[in-house]
């Protein structure tokens, strides 16, 4: 603001006496005026230009107009007769400010102005008598220039003022909208938290049910000399499951990987678990290849007329060992999942058929292969799902792969089974690092 005032003041030209003349126009007359002697210093002129500042102060603070004009009088050179000689009026946006001695006269100057928002105003200065007969300071002799300067600066200030007020109004409206939206989001978030809690509670309950049907460590270790289970769902519930049943001289041990993970996989795992119970314990089918064939037909029949059939086309992968403790033989059948036996002579692989249980129907039903292997006391059997070998990690972010897992098993096969389980879990976490778990994981190890 002050920079503008000084600029206008500096631009006023000090004329030498009798060098130039100018016309002062008013409503009553037109006269030729001789400019004041240069004896008025530039500092006096700058002091008089404080009129601009006080006029702005009037708009900016809403001070009483008489108080503001008194400041103007105090700033004028000594001998000026401002209160008696001059009255003024400023009108803007239907409001009017005027001096207490306001009185219209024929000798006046006025200027109109308009802001960006089309609000109109007018500045009027009235001289009681002919200004040529009185000494009222050089600024008022040059008042035709001054009043234009005041008008321009008023417009500039008012436009800025209106812009600031409009911005404040917009910000207030925006804050209200944000506050309203925030409240809506808060309520929606509270609803989502409540729904998420209900869902998690349901899933956690399903997890307890799923784990309740899995054989416990105690049961497994009562059946085998030693054993471990490394079981790690990708989500809270799993599409992997393992199953154990013992008769007088046979042990049935299965490791299965159902299509998908989470809720869909868990539902399929429950189906697989119940089918194994029904086929082996109720129907007394004991050959592993026939068990898998019965499961295949049952799953296809179960989902054949269901809308879920398309989503279950991959069915279930499984490795099933039937351990004949009387004759020291292992009968094996598998669907995409092998079994691995470590003996004193090295590694033997019981190969699975490259087809899933369930999924696509085959004319005449799928046929699975039975493989038989003799075993000795102390031999080790390992079965696992592909979630472990497909895990990304390591220094290059690649899959673990079956070869590397078998090397790890071979390096630690001399350890007791409980310790092996801890070793495999440790190596998995180290391999995975900061990568996310890609699938459900199951690794079973038993010592015969």
Long-range contacts (C-beta under 8 A, 24 or more apart in sequence): 1-53, 1-56, 1-157, 2-53, 4-52, 4-153, 4-156, 5-49, 5-50, 5-52, 5-53, 5-153, 6-46, 6-49, 8-49, 8-52, 8-149, 8-153, 9-45, 9-46, 9-49, 12-45, 12-49, 12-142, 12-145, 14-38, 14-40, 14-42, 14-45, 24-131, 24-132, 24-141, 24-144, 25-144, 26-106, 26-107, 26-108, 26-109, 26-127, 27-106, 27-107, 27-108, 28-106, 28-107, 29-106, 29-130, 31-132, 33-132, 33-141, 35-138, 35-141, 35-142, 36-135, 36-138, 36-141, 40-77, 40-138, 44-77, 44-137, 44-138, 45-138, 45-139, 47-75, 47-76, 47-77, 48-75, 48-76, 48-77, 48-137, 48-138, 48-139, 49-139, 49-146, 50-75, 51-75, 51-139, 51-146, 51-150, 52-149, 52-150, 52-153, 55-90, 55-150, 55-154, 56-153, 56-154, 56-157, 58-90, 58-97, 59-92, 59-154, 59-157, 59-158, 59-161, 60-157, 60-161, 65-90, 65-97, 65-98, 65-99, 66-99, 66-100, 69-99, 76-136, 76-137, 77-137, 79-135, 80-135, 80-136, 80-137, 81-134, 81-136, 82-136, 84-128, 85-127, 85-128, 85-129, 85-131, 85-134, 85-136, 86-125, 86-126, 86-127, 86-128, 86-136, 86-140, 87-125, 87-126, 87-128, 88-123, 88-124, 88-125, 88-126, 89-122, 89-123, 89-124, 89-126, 90-121, 90-122, 90-123, 90-124, 91-121, 91-122, 92-119, 92-120, 92-121, 92-122, 92-158, 93-119, 93-120, 93-121, 102-126, 103-128, 105-129, 107-131, 109-143, 109-144, 109-147, 110-147, 111-147, 111-148, 111-150, 111-151, 112-151, 113-151, 113-152, 113-154, 113-155, 113-158, 114-155, 115-155, 115-158, 115-159, 115-162, 116-159, 116-162, 116-163, 117-162, 117-166, 119-158, 119-162, 121-154, 121-158, 123-147, 123-150, 123-151, 123-154, 200-236, 203-235, 203-236, 203-237, 203-263, 204-236, 206-236, 206-237, 206-263, 206-266, 207-233, 207-236, 207-237, 210-237, 210-238, 210-241, 210-266, 210-269, 210-270, 213-241, 213-270, 213-273, 214-241, 214-242, 215-242, 215-243, 215-244, 219-244, 220-244, 220-446, 223-251, 224-251, 224-446, 224-447, 224-448, 225-377, 225-446, 225-447, 225-448, 226-416, 226-417, 226-418, 226-446, 226-447, 227-417, 227-444, 227-445, 227-446, 227-447, 228-417, 228-418, 228-420, 228-421, 228-424, 228-444, 228-445, 229-421, 229-442, 229-443, 229-444, 230-388, 230-421, 230-424, 230-425, 230-428, 230-441, 230-442, 230-443, 230-444, 231-441, 231-442, 231-443, 232-425, 232-428, 232-437, 232-440, 232-441, 232-442, 233-261, 233-440, 233-441, 234-261, 234-262, 234-387, 234-437, 234-438, 234-439, 234-440, 234-441, 235-261, 235-262, 236-262, 237-262, 237-263, 237-265, 237-266, 238-265, 238-266, 238-269, 238-440, 238-442, 239-264, 239-265, 239-266, 239-268, 239-269, 239-440, 240-265, 240-269, 240-385, 240-387, 240-440, 240-441, 240-442, 241-269, 241-272, 241-273, 241-442, 242-442, 242-444, 243-272, 243-273, 243-276, 245-276, 245-277, 245-280, 245-281, 247-286, 249-324, 249-325, 249-326, 250-286, 250-322, 250-323, 250-324, 250-325, 251-321, 251-322, 251-323, 251-325, 252-276, 252-280, 252-286, 252-320, 252-321, 252-322, 252-323, 253-320, 253-321, 253-323, 253-381, 253-383, 253-444, 253-446, 254-318, 254-319, 254-320, 254-321, 255-318, 255-319, 255-337, 255-383, 255-384, 255-385, 255-442, 255-444, 256-316, 256-317, 256-318, 256-319, 256-337, 256-385, 257-316, 257-317, 257-318, 257-337, 257-385, 257-386, 257-387, 257-440, 257-442, 258-315, 258-316, 259-311, 259-312, 259-313, 259-314, 259-315, 259-316, 259-359, 260-311, 261-439, 261-440, 264-311, 265-440, 268-312, 268-316, 271-299, 271-302, 272-299, 272-316, 272-318, 272-357, 275-299, 286-322, 287-322, 287-331, 287-370, 288-320, 288-321, 288-322, 288-331, 288-332, 288-333, 288-368, 288-370, 289-333, 289-367, 289-368, 289-369, 289-370, 291-320, 291-333, 292-318, 292-320, 292-333, 292-334, 292-335, 292-357, 292-366, 292-368, 293-365, 293-366, 293-367, 293-368, 295-357, 295-358, 296-335, 296-357, 296-358, 296-365, 296-366, 296-368, 297-365, 299-357, 299-358, 299-359, 300-358, 300-359, 300-361, 303-358, 304-361, 312-358, 312-359, 313-359, 313-360, 314-356, 314-359, 315-356, 315-357, 315-358, 315-359, 316-356, 316-357, 316-358, 317-352, 317-356, 317-357, 317-385, 317-386, 318-357, 319-350, 319-352, 319-383, 321-350, 321-381, 321-383, 323-375, 323-448, 328-374, 328-375, 328-376, 329-372, 329-373, 329-374, 329-375, 330-372, 330-373, 330-374, 330-375, 330-381, 331-370, 331-371, 331-372, 332-370, 332-371, 332-372, 332-373, 333-368, 333-369, 333-370, 333-371, 334-368, 335-368, 337-383, 337-384, 337-385, 337-386, 338-383, 339-381, 339-382, 339-383, 340-381, 340-382, 340-383, 340-406, 340-409, 341-373, 341-375, 341-379, 341-380, 341-381, 341-382, 342-379, 342-380, 342-382, 342-409, 342-410, 342-413, 343-375, 343-376, 343-379, 343-380, 344-376, 344-378, 347-406, 347-410, 348-373, 375-448, 376-448, 377-448, 378-447, 378-448, 379-447, 379-448, 380-413, 380-445, 380-446, 380-447, 380-448, 381-444, 381-445, 381-446, 381-448, 382-409, 382-443, 382-444, 382-445, 383-443, 383-444, 384-442, 384-443, 384-444, 385-439, 385-440, 385-441, 385-442, 385-443, 386-439, 387-437, 387-438, 387-439, 387-440, 387-441, 387-442, 388-428, 388-441, 388-442, 388-443, 390-438, 390-439, 391-428, 391-431, 391-432, 391-435, 391-437, 391-438, 391-439, 391-441, 392-432, 392-435, 392-438, 393-431, 393-432, 393-433, 393-435, 394-431, 394-433, 397-435, 400-431, 409-445, 417-445, 417-446, 417-447, 420-445, 421-445
